[in-house]
């Protein structure tokens, strides 16, 4: 089980129970039994704890028209693999897609019938250079029509960065966390390193396997929202809210805030205000007055702009 924590949370492991905390960018740390520890005891040197409070600045346009083959991954940020899997939104009735990767020294093209293809690597991607994926469907639609297309480029990270990240990922893989908790810790590390596509690829298999862990869906919502994939973010946040119900108030509140910002990007600020109001109620139950005040201000701003 993987639970995302806030910096103000406290931890206590019962005698005989194994518990570990994975801070952003660091391998898991064992929680000693019986004593109470604040999360800051383990993550005091980290600039960000694993629980991300969704903010307006994490929102980007795009991924809001299901009739075009908008790019899903790789999209925004870095990659570890120089032969990435390219994925895009499948269009009903389309049988062929033309896919291009363009950028420094690369002008690669292929045709395919499905909605994903592995980049061959014949034309080598250079670390630090930005590349774009362009997908054109046989019905004339293009990924370039996506509102976020101009900001969807990706780049291969430098070898020293890749080595450092892989070392940390291996540390997590060797930990005693459950497979799902390991995946959440890995995804958080990838997000910290701006390797968003790697984080998505780590978590989506758990969705396909029927995961009932709120944090898996919440983090995917965050990742898709940051990537400018707002319809996908909406779907994952809604699943997180439904799973949380009354059993995970904090998880539900965080997903409500994320979904609110997605609704703004999808042109529905009134629904965003409703979601922020619901999140405020949840944070009030948690005694988080600072968060309540911040959401009140955001609600007022949206309400004013909608008049």
GUZA-544093 format. One line per 4 residues: their letters; for each residue x, y, z of C-alpha. Coordinates in steps of 0.05 Angstrom, whole numbers, plus 5000, padded with zeros to 4 digits. Each point is the difference from the previous one (the first is absolute). Layout:
! GUZA-544093
A> X Y Z | ...
This chain:
! GUZA-544093
XXXX> 5000 5000 5000 | 5027 5069 4982 | 4973 5061 5035 | 5022 5070 4981
XXXX> 5017 5044 5059 | 4998 5073 5017 | 5058 5035 5034 | 4957 5010 5063
XXXX> 4981 4927 5008 | 5027 4956 5056 | 5021 4927 4995 | 4999 4944 5050
XXXX> 5016 4927 4982 | 4973 4948 5048 | 5047 4948 5028 | 5012 4945 4949
XXXX> 4975 5043 4942 | 5048 5020 4944 | 4989 5070 4974 | 5042 5045 4955
XXXX> 4997 5071 4974 | 5024 5018 4931 | 5015 5074 4993 | 5002 5032 4931
XXXX> 5067 4984 4968 | 5023 4953 5055 | 4998 4925 5015 | 4951 4975 5053
XXXX> 5017 5010 5073 | 4978 4951 5055 | 4953 5028 5053 | 5023 4975 5068
XXXX> 4944 4966 5040 | 4958 5028 5058 | 5024 5073 4999 | 4963 5057 4965
XXXX> 5039 5037 4945 | 4979 5060 4958 | 5009 4990 4925 | 5050 5057 5002
XXXX> 5046 4955 5042 | 5010 4957 4938 | 4991 5051 4945 | 5027 5062 5033
XXXX> 5052 5012 4946 | 4951 4991 4942 | 4968 5059 4966 | 4938 4960 4986
XXXX> 4966 4944 5038 | 4964 4945 4962 | 4930 5029 5008 | 4993 5052 4947
XXXX> 4949 5054 5013 | 4974 5016 4930 | 5010 5073 4982 | 4977 5045 4943
XXXX> 5071 5007 4974 | 5003 4925 4987 | 4946 5005 4947 | 5013 5002 4925
XXXX> 4953 5002 4940 | 4991 4941 4953 | 4972 4930 4995 | 4928 5026 5000
XXXX> 4975 4979 4931 | 4987 4926 4993 | 4991 5005 4925 | 5074 5013 4985
XXXX> 5061 4954 5010 | 5032 5043 5054 | 5066 4975 5027 | 4998 4964 5067
XXXX> 5072 4978 5012 | 5055 5022 4996 | 4974 5069 5014 | 5034 5056 5039
XXXX> 5064 4986 5039 | 5055 4949 4995 | 5009 4927 4982 | 5049 4946 5022
XXXX> 4991 4955 4940 | 5024 5019 4930 | 4949 4953 4967 | 4936 5023 5034
XXXX> 4930 4974 4988 | 4960 5055 4965 | 4926 5001 5020 | 4942 5043 4977
XXXX> 4925 5006 5006 | 4966 4948 4956 | 4946 5027 4953 | 4937 4960 4985
XXXX> 4997 4978 4927 | 5073 5014 4986 | 5041 4942 4972 | 5068 5032 4985
XXXX> 5044 5051 5035 | 5062 5034 4973 | 5049 5014 5057 | 5060 5046 4997
XXXX> 5055 5016 5050 | 5036 5065 4983 | 5055 5040 5032 | 5076 5008 5001
XXXX> 5027 4952 4948 | 4936 4959 4999 | 4944 4996 4948 | 4971 4930 5010
XXXX> 4933 4977 4972 | 4958 4936 5002 | 4929 4977 4987 | 4961 4956 5048
XXXX> 4929 4976 5011 | 5000 5002 5077 | 5007 5058 5049 | 5071 4987 5022
XXXX> 5068 4984 4970 | 5071 4992 5025 | 5049 5051 4973 | 5052 4960 4962
XXXX> 5061 5038 5023 | 5031 4997 4930 | 5006 5075 5002 | 5033 5011 5068
XXXX> 4968 5048 5050 | 5051 5048 5030 | 4997 5014 5075 | 4975 5070 5017
XXXX> 4969 5012 4931 | 4925 5011 4995 | 4961 4954 4953 | 4927 5001 4978
XXXX> 4953 4945 4981 | 4948 5014 4945 | 4943 4952 4988 | 4954 5006 4940
XXXX> 4938 4956 4992 | 4973 4975 4934 | 4938 5043 5011 | 5042 5063 4995
XXXX> 5004 5017 5074 | 5068 5015 5032 | 5031 5002 5069 | 5023 5070 4980
XXXX> 4928 5023 5009 | 5006 4986 5074 | 4999 5064 5042 | 5063 4977 5037
XXXX> 5039 4976 4939 | 5050 5057 5001 | 5021 4981 5070 | 5001 4924 4994
XXXX> 5073 4989 4981 | 5045 4950 5036 | 5075 4991 5009 | 5047 4943 5018
XXXX> 5035 5013 5066 | 5076 5001 5006 | 5034 4934 5018 | 5022 5023 5070
XXXX> 4928 5019 5017 | 4974 4934 4973 | 5051 4961 5041 | 4982 5038 5064
XXXX> 4925 4989 4990 | 5008 4926 4983 | 5042 4991 5064 | 4945 5030 5042
XXXX> 4946 4959 4964 | 5041 4937 5014 | 5003 5019 5074 | 4924 5006 5002
XXXX> 4993 4933 4963 | 5043 4967 5053 | 4958 5028 5057 | 4949 4962 5041
XXXX> 4942 5042 4975 | 4943 4965 4963 | 5004 5001 4924 | 4947 5054 4997
XXXX> 5034 5043 5053 | 5065 4991 4963 | 4966 5024 4936 | 4973 5062 5036
XXXX> 5069 5016 5028 | 5032 4990 4931 | 4947 5043 4966 | 5012 5055 5052
XXXX> 5075 4997 4986 | 4988 5004 4925 | 4953 5059 5010 | 5053 5034 5043
XXXX> 5050 4991 4943 | 4950 5025 4947 | 4996 4930 4970 | 4925 5002 4994
XXXX> 4992 4948 4946 | 5041 4951 5041 | 4954 5013 5060 | 4937 4988 4959
XXXX> 5029 4935 4971 | 5015 4977 5071 | 4929 5011 5028 | 4953 4985 4942
XXXX> 5011 4924 5003 | 4970 5002 5071 | 4937 5033 4972 | 4994 4947 4947
XXXX> 5008 4947 5055 | 4941 5030 5038 | 5036 5037 5056 | 4955 5028 5055
XXXX> 5054 5046 5029 | 4977 5073 4998 | 5071 5027 4995 | 5014 4963 4934
XXXX> 4943 5036 4966 | 5013 5066 5035 | 5073 5001 4978 | 4982 4981 4929
XXXX> 4950 5058 5001 | 5057 5046 5021 | 5046 4972 4947 | 4950 5007 4944
XXXX> 4980 5070 5022 | 5073 5022 5000 | 5008 4969 4931 | 4942 5039 4971
XXXX> 4957 4938 4993 | 4937 5026 5033 | 4949 4947 4978 | 5045 4945 5027
XXXX> 5012 5039 5064 | 4926 5009 5009 | 4988 4925 4993 | 5053 4982 5051
XXXX> 4980 5053 5051 | 4927 4978 4996 | 5022 4928 5013 | 5041 5023 5060
XXXX> 4941 5038 5029 | 4953 4940 4991 | 5050 4953 5033 | 5014 5047 5058
XXXX> 4927 5012 5018 | 4997 5011 5075 | 5058 4954 5017 | 5057 5045 4976
XXXX> 4980 5072 5012 | 5069 5028 4985 | 5007 4961 4935 | 4931 5020 4978
XXXX> 5014 5074 5015 | 5065 5000 4961 | 4966 4967 4940 | 4943 5050 5004
XXXX> 5049 5058 4997 | 5037 4969 4941 | 4934 4987 4964 | 4978 5072 5013
XXXX> 5061 5026 4963 | 4988 4952 4943 | 4928 5026 4994 | 5029 5070 4994
XXXX> 5043 4977 4942 | 4939 4966 4969 | 4961 5065 5004 | 4953 4983 5058
XXXX> 5019 5048 5057 | 4933 4993 5035 | 5011 4926 5009 | 5070 5016 5024
XXXX> 4972 5045 5054 | 4953 4944 5023 | 5058 4951 5005 | 5042 5050 5039
XXXX> 4942 5011 5048 | 4995 4924 5011 | 5075 4997 5012 | 4996 5055 5051
XXXX> 4950 4959 5040 | 5048 4941 5000 | 5059 5043 5021 | 4958 5031 5055
XXXX> 4988 4929 5027 | 5075 4989 4998 | 5013 5065 5038 | 5042 5029 4944
XXXX> 4980 5073 5006 | 5057 5024 4956 | 4977 4957 4943 | 4928 5021 5010
XXXX> 5019 5073 4996 | 5040 4989 4936 | 4942 4964 4967 | 4951 5055 5021
XXXX> 5044 5051 4965 | 5004 4957 4937 | 4924 4991 5000 | 4988 5075 5006
XXXX> 5048 5013 4942 | 4964 4950 4956 | 4932 5024 5020 | 5019 5072 4984
XXX> 5029 4981 4932 | 4935 4962 4983 | 4955 5060 5011
